Amino acid sequence: MRLGWHGNYRLSHGYRLPAKITEEIGTHSQSCYCFVPHYNRRISNWNVLKQEGKPSKQTLLTLNVLSMIHARRVSKERPKDGILINACCPGWVRTEIAAPGAPKSPDEGAITPVYLALLAPGATEPHGKAKNLQSPFKDMSTRVAVVTGSNKGIGLAIVRALCKQFEGDVYLTARDVGRGEDAVKALSSEGLKAMFHQLDINDLNSIKTAAAYFKGKYGGVDILINNAGIAFKVADTAPFAVQAEVTLKTNFFATRDMLTHFLPIVKAGGRVVNVSSFVSALALKKCSSELQQRFRSEDLTEEELVALMERFVSEAKKGEHKEGGWPDSAYGTSKVGVTALSMVLARQVSKQRPNDGILLNACCPGWVRTDMAGDKAPKSPEEGAITPVYLALLPPGATEPHGKFVSDKQVQPW
């Protein structure tokens, strides 16, 4: 059994625990109790609340002390029952009580109370924590940026720029732990602090593990940059059928898996950037008029787009992709899918979370000197990072661009 309790008690009312909670503590073991003071009231509306006769600062302090007192009592009287009692701060939440400009949604405000209510059986901490509410839950209010495929090239340049410009934790992710940790050490030698988490976008379990980590530690993510991708060299002799399947698997289907599991945990005001390519626009123009119409359509759905990408792979395996209206470019087609998916999901976000201010875009970093693009490209990785970082750091309250294809910080026609 788990019980969450939300309320306020004045000092003059003494320290008597409400009868409901007293009764529950007396009859249940292995329970977690979470007292939730209105920190948002105290911080944001203190003078107004005093005038309206609402709970005082002492009221809020008392609830914290109350939690600590009864935690000690339970530990003494029922030491083997594993009951945990804590106070917590939900944050400044958009409610009828708090100002409408509060940064957190009610769902985000519920994260820490629910976390405490669902502490695993056998857990012994936290218990009786209230004096410094920030310490056990500080990460929930820390902003966080996640960049996929970022141990080298454009991804590493993006992480480097975010370390300099973003106020929060920046995560460099990579398939290979050793390479990822080496990249973090290299940044540290430059005086930049990045954190590392293993993430292989071609491994669904790796994606789920990473999503659970960021949800549990930070309550979600503020910035997600899907940078990971592959491309066969022009001189590669692998059959086109193989190139189509392998390229689409990573660039489109794995990127979609990332969005499927990470988009729900993007916080209000979050920014999502999918790194596409100018090649996507060129490939689109080489598609049949029917395919162009669908990829540009406002009513294109995620399911239809997935079916189209699967159709390309199937027809490429049969050697029939040209007859099906597709360009002779696996990479270009994969990036058509990434750009179109960005537009589809941006529409979904606007419909499902209209008040959360999330912006989702695809972008072209340009032709950049990387292992993938070669050393003859005109742009450095740092120059290639400019547009992705620009989109990731669009200021709070911005409404555009959203659902667009952006290059050199300018919206491009699609």
ZINOR-V558267 format. One record per backbone hydrogen bond with DSSP energy under -0.5 kcal/mol. CO is the residue of the C=O (numbers start at 1). NH is the residue of the N-H. E is the energy in kcal/mol with one decimal. If there is no record, write none. Layout:
CO NH E
CO NH E
This chain:
1 32 -0.6
3 34 -1.0
5 36 -1.5
10 13 -1.4
11 14 -2.0
18 22 -2.6
19 23 -2.7
20 24 -1.9
21 25 -2.9
22 26 -1.7
23 27 -0.7
24 27 -1.1
24 28 -1.5
31 84 -3.4
32 3 -2.0
33 86 -2.8
34 5 -2.7
35 37 -0.7
35 88 -2.6
37 39 -1.9
37 90 -0.5
38 42 -1.9
39 43 -2.3
40 44 -2.3
40 45 -0.5
41 45 -1.9
45 49 -2.7
46 50 -1.8
47 51 -1.8
48 52 -2.0
49 54 -2.6
50 53 -1.0
56 60 -1.6
57 61 -2.2
58 62 -2.6
59 9 -0.8
59 63 -1.6
60 64 -1.4
61 65 -2.4
62 66 -3.3
63 67 -2.0
64 68 -1.8
65 69 -2.7
66 70 -2.3
67 71 -1.8
68 72 -2.1
69 73 -2.0
70 74 -2.5
71 75 -2.3
72 76 -1.8
73 77 -2.9
74 78 -2.8
78 81 -1.5
81 30 -4.3
84 33 -4.0
85 128 -3.7
86 35 -3.5
88 37 -0.9
88 90 -0.6
91 93 -0.9
92 104 -1.8
93 95 -1.1
99 102 -1.8
104 94 -3.0
105 109 -2.3
106 110 -1.4
108 111 -1.1
109 113 -0.6
110 114 -2.5
111 115 -2.5
112 116 -2.4
113 117 -2.2
114 118 -1.8
116 119 -1.1
120 123 -2.3
128 130 -0.5
129 87 -2.1
130 133 -0.7
132 135 -1.0
132 136 -0.6
133 137 -0.8
134 138 -1.0
135 138 -0.5
137 140 -1.6
138 141 -1.3
138 142 -0.6
139 142 -0.6
143 169 -2.7
144 222 -2.2
144 223 -1.8
145 171 -3.0
146 225 -2.8
147 173 -1.3
152 155 -0.7
152 156 -1.3
153 157 -1.9
154 158 -2.4
155 159 -2.3
156 160 -2.6
157 161 -2.2
158 162 -2.6
159 163 -2.5
160 164 -1.1
161 165 -1.8
162 166 -3.2
166 168 -1.3
169 145 -2.7
169 171 -0.5
170 172 -0.6
170 195 -3.1
171 147 -1.9
172 197 -1.6
173 150 -2.6
174 199 -2.2
175 177 -0.6
176 180 -2.3
177 181 -2.9
178 182 -2.2
179 183 -2.0
180 184 -2.0
181 185 -2.1
182 186 -2.2
183 187 -2.1
184 188 -2.2
185 189 -1.9
186 190 -0.6
187 190 -1.1
187 192 -2.4
188 191 -1.8
192 194 -0.7
195 172 -3.4
197 174 -0.7
199 201 -0.6
200 203 -2.1
202 204 -0.6
203 207 -2.0
204 208 -2.6
205 209 -2.5
206 210 -2.2
207 211 -2.7
208 212 -2.4
209 213 -2.0
210 214 -2.5
211 215 -2.3
212 216 -2.6
213 217 -2.8
214 218 -1.9
214 219 -0.5
214 220 -1.9
215 219 -1.1
221 267 -2.9
222 271 -2.5
223 146 -2.6
224 226 -0.6
224 273 -2.8
225 148 -2.4
225 227 -1.3
226 275 -2.4
233 236 -1.6
239 242 -0.6
239 243 -2.3
240 244 -2.9
241 245 -2.0
242 246 -2.7
243 247 -2.4
244 248 -2.2
245 249 -1.9
246 250 -1.6
247 251 -2.5
248 252 -1.4
248 253 -2.5
249 254 -1.7
250 255 -0.9
252 256 -2.5
253 257 -2.0
254 258 -2.2
255 259 -2.1
256 260 -2.7
257 261 -1.8
258 262 -2.4
259 263 -2.0
262 265 -1.4
263 266 -1.4
265 221 -2.0
267 270 -2.1
270 359 -2.1
271 224 -2.4
272 361 -2.3
273 226 -2.6
273 275 -0.6
274 276 -0.8
274 363 -2.1
277 280 -1.5
277 281 -0.6
278 282 -1.6
279 283 -2.9
280 284 -2.3
281 285 -1.6
282 286 -0.8
283 286 -0.7
284 287 -1.4
288 292 -2.7
289 293 -2.1
290 294 -1.8
291 295 -2.8
292 296 -1.6
293 297 -0.7
294 297 -0.9
297 300 -1.0
301 305 -2.3
302 306 -2.5
303 307 -2.0
304 308 -2.2
305 309 -2.4
306 310 -2.4
307 311 -2.1
308 312 -2.2
309 313 -1.9
310 314 -2.4
311 315 -2.8
312 316 -2.6
313 317 -2.1
314 318 -1.1
315 320 -3.3
315 321 -0.7
316 319 -0.9
320 324 -1.5
321 326 -2.5
322 325 -1.7
325 288 -2.1
327 329 -0.9
329 333 -2.1
330 334 -2.3
331 335 -2.0
332 336 -1.7
333 337 -2.0
334 338 -1.7
335 339 -2.5
336 340 -2.6
337 341 -2.7
338 342 -2.0
339 343 -1.6
340 344 -2.4
341 345 -2.9
342 346 -1.9
343 347 -1.7
344 348 -1.8
345 349 -2.7
346 350 -2.2
347 351 -1.7
348 352 -3.1
349 353 -2.8
353 356 -1.6
356 269 -3.2
359 272 -2.7
360 403 -3.4
361 274 -2.7
362 406 -2.2
363 276 -3.2
363 365 -0.5
364 408 -0.7
366 368 -0.9
367 379 -1.9
368 370 -1.1
370 374 -2.3
374 370 -0.8
374 377 -0.6
379 369 -3.1
380 384 -2.3
381 385 -1.4
383 386 -0.9
384 388 -0.6
385 389 -2.4
386 390 -2.3
387 391 -2.3
388 392 -2.1
389 393 -1.8
391 394 -1.1
395 398 -2.1
404 362 -2.7
404 406 -0.6
405 412 -3.6
406 364 -2.7
407 410 -2.1
410 407 -2.8
412 405 -0.5
